[in-house]
Amino acid sequence: MAQTFDLVIRGATVVNHDGKIVRDIAVSGGRIAALGDLREASAPEIIEADGLHILPGVMDTQVHFREPGLEHKENLETGSRAAVAGGVTAVFEMPNTKPLTTSAEMLADKVGRARHRMFCDFAFFVGGTRENVTDIPRLEKLEGSAGIKVFMGSSTGDLLVDDEVSLDKIIATISRRASFHAEDEARLKSRMHLRRKGDPSSHPEWRDPEAALIATKKLVDLAEKHGKRVHVLHISTAEEMEFLKDHKQYATVEVTPHHLTLEAPDCYERLGAYVQMNPPVRDARHRSAIWAALQSGVVDVLGSDHAPHTREEKDHVYPDTHSGMTGVQTLVPIMLDHVNAGRLSLQRFVDLTSHGPQRLFGIRGKGRIAVGYDADLTVIDLKRTETITNRWIESLAGWTPYDGVKVKGWPVGTFVRGRKVMWEGEIIGPAHGEPVAFLEGYAG
């Protein structure tokens, strides 16, 4: 007798830990129930996916969805719409909201806002501060907690921890892997005079490679001192990569699509403050070094650092312009274009966006296509050519630095725990997002 499932997807090339193989996928109760030749299986919905590739659900472990307090830029619903429109099935969201996410109460508030309102699954970082150090062991273990995030250099929000004593206390206290924005605040302050009014291309001169390297070295020294795991976000310099390749025992490395794709000075000439980020997009030497580190395995994960601002905020005169750009929706197509250009393999992309996040953060039941795992699936057409446009962007901000960019490789479907939430550009509700569960901490 033929087996019956909730959903069967047939004929796609499944890209996974065991290679690229044409196989069918069956889903029951939100989880993968069978893999292989399922031509005899029955289901209420059967999708013929010949010619498409299916990846384990792409996870973006660095986004800023701005809620609460900054909803004029983005909110949890619109940010999650952008995620699933781009093939992303789960996000880790940052704590620099208003009020800041630094307490159990604020974390619970965010989880409550997100549950069944976000279209993708989610976890929220809790900001590590001088004031909540003693609470960190509890904050790391709460439902929906992605762990601790620390800003060593000032960026959007008020979460700065710029003294080594406080940083030492935070790192000594963590048990899970904690994530860090590593720029040295003292150096940033001393170089503010290098910002040229009306010239965003001076942004990487102000926030120079040395500011990043000083902070990254300090962070890794403390991690090694205490034997704790740290995750260095959005690495932007050749010097950091050269240092980090010899310090991988405790430190993991994230890079972003914009640091892999955009290049100074051209990007500032074309886009002005719309490409202004912290840390900045730099010149060809740094971009080449980031690619080399990705190809050699120094890099562990990709994160978009989706950090939307309104056009009005971007149209101020530099340096009064806001740092940040949209990115969660364009992560998959921009990186698939790099795959098609031969800069990385599709399996390496899966490692950076599915296996890697699962491995680094100890995510339960996600990160691979295997029986018993959540049926989080990113369906892509590697051969499709599309042009990214502002009109396509679901973010409340409504713009992308890649407006008008032609790419080869496109997300055509997004499944979150077996539910089809996007197909051929249409977002399908209602939203059913749930907190991501972790091996360390809340298990769900």
C-alpha positions as CSV (number, residue, x, y, z in Angstrom):
1,M,0.0,0.0,0.0
2,A,1.3,3.5,-0.9
3,Q,2.5,5.7,1.9
4,T,0.6,8.9,2.5
5,F,2.3,12.1,3.6
6,D,1.3,15.8,4.0
7,L,3.5,16.9,1.2
8,V,5.8,15.3,-1.5
9,I,8.3,17.3,-3.6
10,R,9.5,15.2,-6.5
11,G,12.4,15.3,-8.9
12,A,14.6,18.1,-7.5
13,T,18.3,17.9,-6.9
14,V,18.7,17.8,-3.1
15,V,21.9,19.5,-2.0
16,N,23.0,18.2,1.4
17,H,25.8,16.9,3.6
18,D,26.0,13.8,1.4
19,G,26.3,15.6,-1.9
20,K,23.9,16.6,-4.7
21,I,21.4,13.9,-5.6
22,V,18.1,13.8,-7.4
23,R,15.6,12.5,-4.9
24,D,12.1,13.0,-3.6
25,I,11.2,14.6,-0.3
26,A,8.2,13.7,1.8
27,V,6.9,15.7,4.7
28,S,4.6,14.8,7.6
29,G,3.8,16.8,10.7
30,G,6.2,19.6,9.7
31,R,9.2,17.2,9.5
32,I,11.0,15.3,6.8
33,A,9.4,11.8,6.8
34,A,11.2,10.1,3.8
35,L,13.8,10.7,1.2
36,G,14.4,8.8,-2.0
37,D,12.2,7.4,-4.8
38,L,8.7,8.3,-3.7
39,R,6.8,7.9,-7.0
40,E,4.2,5.6,-5.4
41,A,3.6,8.0,-2.4
42,S,0.5,10.0,-2.1
43,A,-0.1,13.4,-0.5
44,P,-2.7,16.2,-0.6
45,E,0.0,18.3,-2.2
46,I,2.6,17.0,-4.7
47,I,5.0,19.4,-6.3
48,E,6.9,18.4,-9.4
49,A,10.3,20.1,-9.1
50,D,12.3,18.7,-12.0
51,G,15.2,21.0,-12.8
52,L,15.2,22.8,-9.4
53,H,17.6,22.4,-6.5
54,I,16.4,22.1,-2.9
55,L,18.7,23.3,-0.1
56,P,18.3,22.9,3.7
57,G,16.5,26.0,4.8
58,V,18.8,29.0,4.6
59,M,19.4,30.6,8.0
60,D,20.5,34.3,8.3
61,T,22.1,34.6,11.7
62,Q,22.4,38.4,11.6
63,V,19.4,40.6,11.0
64,H,18.0,43.8,12.5
65,F,14.2,43.9,12.2
66,R,13.9,47.1,14.4
67,E,10.9,46.2,16.5
68,P,10.2,47.4,19.1
69,G,10.8,51.1,18.9
70,L,12.0,51.7,15.4
71,E,9.1,50.3,13.4
72,H,9.3,53.2,10.9
73,K,12.3,51.3,9.4
74,E,11.1,47.7,9.7
75,N,9.1,45.4,11.9
76,L,9.1,41.7,12.7
77,E,6.4,40.9,10.1
78,T,7.8,42.9,7.2
79,G,11.4,41.7,7.9
80,S,10.2,38.1,7.9
81,R,8.3,38.7,4.7
82,A,11.6,39.9,3.2
83,A,13.3,36.8,4.6
84,V,10.9,34.2,3.1
85,A,10.7,36.1,-0.2
86,G,14.4,35.6,-0.5
87,G,14.4,31.9,0.5
88,V,15.4,32.4,4.1
89,T,13.6,30.1,6.6
90,A,15.0,31.3,10.0
91,V,16.7,34.4,11.3
92,F,18.6,35.5,14.4
93,E,17.6,39.1,15.2
94,M,19.7,41.7,17.0
95,P,19.1,43.4,20.3
96,N,19.6,47.1,19.4
97,T,16.0,48.0,19.5
98,K,14.2,50.6,21.7
99,P,14.0,49.5,24.4
100,L,17.1,47.4,24.1
101,T,16.8,43.6,24.4
102,T,18.8,43.2,27.5
103,S,16.4,41.5,29.9
104,A,14.3,38.4,30.2
105,E,11.2,40.6,30.0
106,M,12.3,42.3,26.7
107,L,13.2,38.9,25.2
108,A,9.8,37.5,26.1
109,D,8.1,40.5,24.7
110,K,9.9,40.0,21.4
111,V,9.1,36.3,21.3
112,G,5.4,37.2,21.9
113,R,5.4,39.7,19.1
114,A,7.0,37.3,16.7
115,R,5.1,34.1,17.3
116,H,2.7,33.4,14.5
117,R,3.3,36.9,13.1
118,M,6.7,36.2,11.5
119,F,6.6,34.1,8.4
120,C,10.0,32.5,9.2
121,D,11.3,30.9,12.4
122,F,13.4,33.1,14.7
123,A,15.7,33.6,17.6
124,F,16.7,36.9,19.3
125,F,20.1,37.9,20.6
126,V,20.2,39.4,24.0
127,G,22.6,42.4,24.4
128,G,25.4,41.9,26.8
129,T,26.1,45.0,28.9
130,R,27.9,46.0,32.1
131,E,24.6,46.0,33.9
132,N,23.3,42.5,33.0
133,V,26.5,40.4,33.3
134,T,25.2,38.5,36.3
135,D,22.0,37.6,34.4
136,I,23.8,36.2,31.3
137,P,23.7,32.5,32.4
138,R,19.9,32.8,32.6
139,L,19.5,35.0,29.6
140,E,21.4,32.5,27.4
141,K,19.0,29.7,28.2
142,L,15.6,31.4,27.8
143,E,13.1,30.5,25.0
144,G,13.9,32.2,21.8
145,S,17.4,33.3,22.9
146,A,20.1,33.1,20.3
147,G,22.7,33.9,22.9
148,I,24.6,37.1,23.8
149,K,25.6,39.9,21.4
150,V,28.1,42.5,22.3
151,F,28.9,45.8,20.5
152,M,32.6,46.6,21.0
153,G,32.2,49.6,18.7
154,S,29.3,52.1,18.5
155,S,26.7,51.4,15.8
156,T,22.9,51.9,15.7
157,G,21.6,51.8,19.3
158,D,23.1,52.2,22.7
159,L,24.7,48.8,23.5
160,L,28.3,49.8,23.5
161,V,30.8,47.9,25.7
162,D,34.1,49.6,25.1
163,D,36.2,48.8,28.2
164,E,38.2,45.7,28.6
165,V,37.2,45.0,32.2
166,S,33.5,44.8,31.3
167,L,34.3,42.7,28.2
168,D,36.4,40.4,30.3
169,K,33.5,39.9,32.7
170,I,31.0,39.2,29.9
171,I,33.3,36.6,28.2
172,A,34.1,34.9,31.5
173,T,30.4,34.5,32.2
174,I,29.1,33.1,28.8
175,S,28.5,29.4,28.3
176,R,27.1,29.5,24.8
177,R,28.9,31.0,21.8
178,A,28.5,34.8,21.9
179,S,28.5,37.2,18.9
180,F,30.5,40.4,18.7
181,H,30.7,43.5,16.6
182,A,34.4,44.1,16.8
183,E,35.6,47.7,16.2
184,D,37.7,49.6,18.7
185,E,35.7,52.5,20.1
186,A,38.7,54.5,21.3
187,R,40.2,54.4,17.8
188,L,36.9,55.4,16.2
189,K,36.6,58.4,18.5
190,S,40.2,59.5,17.8
191,R,39.6,59.4,14.0
192,M,36.2,61.1,13.8
193,H,37.9,64.2,12.2
194,L,38.7,62.1,9.1
195,R,35.0,62.0,8.2
196,R,34.5,64.5,5.3
197,K,31.1,66.2,5.2
198,G,29.1,65.1,2.3
199,D,31.6,62.3,1.3
200,P,30.5,58.8,2.4
201,S,33.7,57.4,0.8
202,S,35.5,58.7,3.9
203,H,33.6,56.2,6.0
204,P,36.2,53.4,5.6
205,E,39.0,55.9,6.2
206,W,37.4,56.8,9.6
207,R,36.5,53.2,10.5
208,D,39.8,51.9,9.2
209,P,41.2,48.3,9.2
210,E,43.2,48.9,12.3
211,A,40.0,49.7,14.3
212,A,38.6,46.3,13.4
213,L,41.9,44.4,14.0
214,I,42.5,45.9,17.5
215,A,39.0,44.9,18.6
216,T,39.2,41.4,17.0
217,K,42.6,40.7,18.7
218,K,41.3,41.9,22.0
219,L,38.2,39.7,21.7
220,V,40.1,36.6,20.7
221,D,42.7,37.1,23.5
222,L,39.9,37.1,26.1
223,A,38.2,34.1,24.5
224,E,41.4,32.2,24.7
225,K,42.0,33.4,28.3
226,H,38.7,32.0,29.5
227,G,38.3,29.1,27.0
228,K,35.0,30.5,25.7
229,R,33.5,30.5,22.2
230,V,33.1,33.8,20.4
231,H,31.7,34.6,17.0
232,V,33.2,37.6,15.1
233,L,30.6,39.2,12.9
234,H,30.9,40.8,9.5
235,I,34.7,40.6,9.1
236,S,35.7,43.3,6.6
237,T,39.5,43.3,6.5
238,A,42.4,41.3,5.1
239,E,44.3,41.8,8.4
240,E,41.6,40.2,10.5
241,M,41.4,37.2,8.2
242,E,45.2,36.8,8.4
243,F,45.0,36.9,12.2
244,L,41.9,34.7,12.6
245,K,43.2,31.8,10.5
246,D,45.5,31.0,13.4
247,H,42.9,31.4,16.1
248,K,40.0,29.2,15.1
249,Q,40.0,27.1,18.2
250,Y,37.7,29.6,20.0
251,A,36.7,32.1,17.3
252,T,34.3,31.6,14.4
253,V,33.9,33.9,11.5
254,E,31.0,35.5,9.7
255,V,31.2,37.4,6.4
256,T,28.4,39.3,4.5
257,P,27.3,39.3,0.9
258,H,28.0,43.1,0.7
259,H,31.6,42.7,1.7
260,L,32.0,39.9,-0.8
261,T,30.2,41.8,-3.6
262,L,30.7,45.5,-3.3
263,E,34.0,47.3,-3.6
264,A,35.3,50.8,-2.8
265,P,35.7,53.4,-4.3
266,D,33.2,52.4,-7.0
267,C,30.3,51.5,-4.7
268,Y,30.5,54.9,-2.9
269,E,30.5,56.7,-6.3
270,R,27.4,54.8,-7.4
271,L,25.4,54.5,-4.2
272,G,26.7,57.1,-1.8
273,A,25.4,56.6,1.7
274,Y,23.2,53.8,0.6
275,V,26.2,51.5,0.8
276,Q,27.3,53.0,4.2
277,M,27.7,50.2,6.7
278,N,29.5,49.4,10.0
279,P,32.1,48.0,9.4
280,P,32.5,49.7,6.0
281,V,32.7,48.2,2.5
282,R,36.4,48.4,1.6
283,D,38.6,48.2,-1.4
284,A,39.6,45.3,-3.7
285,R,42.4,44.1,-1.5
286,H,40.1,43.5,1.4
287,R,37.4,41.9,-0.8
288,S,39.9,39.5,-2.3
289,A,41.2,38.5,1.1
290,I,37.6,37.8,2.3
291,W,37.0,35.6,-0.7
292,A,40.3,33.8,-0.1
293,A,39.4,33.2,3.6
294,L,36.0,31.9,2.5
295,Q,37.5,29.5,0.0
296,S,40.1,28.2,2.4
297,G,37.6,27.5,5.1
298,V,38.4,30.3,7.6
299,V,34.9,31.6,7.2
300,D,32.2,29.7,9.0
301,V,28.9,31.4,8.1
302,L,27.2,34.0,6.0
303,G,25.0,36.6,7.6
304,S,23.3,39.5,5.7
305,D,23.5,42.1,8.5
306,H,20.1,43.3,7.2
307,A,19.9,46.7,8.8
308,P,17.3,48.9,7.1
309,H,16.9,52.6,7.3
310,T,14.4,54.9,5.5
311,R,15.4,56.8,2.4
312,E,15.1,60.0,4.4
313,E,17.7,58.7,6.9
314,K,20.0,57.7,4.1
315,D,19.6,61.0,2.3
316,H,21.0,63.2,5.1
317,V,24.4,64.7,4.5
318,Y,27.2,62.4,5.6
319,P,28.2,61.8,8.4
320,D,24.7,62.4,9.6
321,T,23.5,59.5,7.3
322,H,22.6,56.2,9.0
323,S,24.8,53.1,8.6
324,G,23.0,50.0,7.3
325,M,21.3,48.5,4.3
326,T,18.6,45.8,3.5
327,G,20.1,42.4,2.9
328,V,18.0,39.4,4.1
329,Q,16.0,39.2,0.9
330,T,19.0,39.5,-1.5
331,L,21.4,37.1,0.4
332,V,20.3,34.0,-1.6
333,P,20.2,35.5,-5.1
334,I,23.4,37.5,-4.7
335,M,25.3,34.5,-3.5
336,L,23.8,32.2,-6.1
337,D,25.1,34.6,-8.7
338,H,28.6,34.1,-7.1
339,V,28.0,30.3,-7.3
340,N,27.2,30.5,-11.0
341,A,30.3,32.7,-11.5
342,G,32.4,29.8,-10.0
343,R,33.5,31.7,-6.9
344,L,32.1,29.0,-4.5
345,S,30.3,25.7,-4.9
346,L,26.6,25.2,-4.1
347,Q,27.6,22.8,-1.4
348,R,29.9,25.5,0.2
349,F,27.0,27.9,0.1
350,V,24.8,25.3,2.0
351,D,27.6,24.9,4.5
352,L,27.7,28.7,5.1
353,T,24.0,29.1,5.5
354,S,22.6,25.8,6.8
355,H,25.1,23.4,8.2
356,G,27.3,26.2,9.5
357,P,24.7,28.0,11.6
358,Q,23.5,24.6,13.0
359,R,27.1,23.7,14.0
360,L,28.1,27.0,15.5
361,F,24.9,27.7,17.5
362,G,23.8,24.2,18.3
363,I,20.4,24.5,16.6
364,R,18.0,21.6,17.1
365,G,16.4,19.9,14.2
366,K,17.5,22.3,11.5
367,G,20.4,22.7,9.1
368,R,20.1,19.5,7.0
369,I,17.7,17.6,4.9
370,A,17.3,14.4,6.9
371,V,14.5,12.3,8.2
372,G,13.3,13.6,11.5
373,Y,14.6,17.2,10.9
374,D,12.3,20.2,10.4
375,A,11.1,20.4,6.8
376,D,12.8,23.8,6.3
377,L,13.6,24.0,2.6
378,T,14.9,26.6,0.2
379,V,13.9,25.8,-3.4
380,I,16.1,27.5,-6.1
381,D,16.4,27.7,-9.8
382,L,20.1,27.9,-10.5
383,K,19.6,28.7,-14.2
384,R,17.0,31.5,-13.8
385,T,18.2,35.0,-14.6
386,E,16.4,37.8,-12.9
387,T,17.0,41.5,-12.2
388,I,16.8,42.6,-8.5
389,T,14.6,45.7,-8.1
390,N,13.4,48.0,-5.4
391,R,9.8,46.9,-6.3
392,W,10.6,43.3,-5.3
393,I,11.9,44.3,-1.8
394,E,9.4,43.4,1.0
395,S,11.3,45.3,3.6
396,L,9.5,48.4,4.9
397,A,12.5,50.4,3.9
398,G,11.6,49.6,0.2
399,W,15.1,49.8,-1.3
400,T,18.2,47.6,-2.0
401,P,21.7,48.6,-3.0
402,Y,21.4,45.9,-5.7
403,D,18.5,47.7,-7.5
404,G,19.0,47.0,-11.2
405,V,21.6,44.2,-10.7
406,K,21.1,41.2,-12.9
407,V,21.7,37.8,-11.2
408,K,21.7,34.2,-12.3
409,G,20.1,31.9,-9.6
410,W,16.9,32.7,-7.9
411,P,14.8,31.5,-4.9
412,V,11.5,30.1,-6.1
413,G,10.1,28.5,-3.0
414,T,10.4,28.6,0.8
415,F,9.1,26.0,3.2
416,V,9.1,26.5,7.0
417,R,8.4,23.3,9.0
418,G,6.6,21.8,5.9
419,R,4.5,24.9,5.3
420,K,4.8,26.6,1.9
421,V,5.3,30.2,2.8
422,M,6.6,31.5,-0.5
423,W,6.2,30.1,-4.1
424,E,7.2,32.0,-7.3
425,G,7.3,35.3,-5.5
426,E,4.0,35.0,-3.7
427,I,4.1,35.0,0.1
428,I,1.5,32.6,1.5
429,G,-0.1,33.1,4.9
430,P,-1.1,32.9,7.6
431,A,2.3,33.3,9.4
432,H,3.4,30.5,11.6
433,G,6.8,31.5,12.8
434,E,8.1,29.8,16.0
435,P,11.2,30.2,18.1
436,V,14.3,28.2,17.0
437,A,15.3,25.6,19.6
438,F,18.9,25.0,20.7
439,L,20.9,22.1,22.1
440,E,22.1,24.5,24.9
441,G,19.3,26.4,26.4
442,Y,15.6,26.2,25.8
443,A,14.6,23.0,23.9
444,G,11.1,24.0,22.9
